[in-house]
Amino acid sequence: MADVVAARDAYLDARKLVAQRRLELGHAIRTARLQEIEQGVIAKELGLTREQIRRYQTEYERELARLQRRAASGDIFEDVRETA
């Protein structure tokens, strides 16, 4: 049974890492877009569609807005309560 728990924990850790990396990609795309690099250029370089580029950027911007709202409200313990 310990193997099952360890495998599940490794899987959950991997999902968190993927989510973090997706946000980092979204941030890099947003930065490129602020430098006026077109979605099509980014998409071609990464082998993705413009829609995928838009989604990565939007996901990052939504998370950024969520964190900014949380910081503005002073609720630094929001994530702790959500997982408790």
JOSULPE-V793247 format. One line per field, one symbol per residue. burial: + if it has 9 or more other ideal C-beta (glycine too) atoms within 8 Angstrom, else -. A space follows every 10 residues. Layout:
BEGIN
burial = ???
END
This chain:
BEGIN
burial = ---------- ---------- -++-+++-++ -++-----+- -++------- -+++-+++++ +-+------+ ---------- ----
END
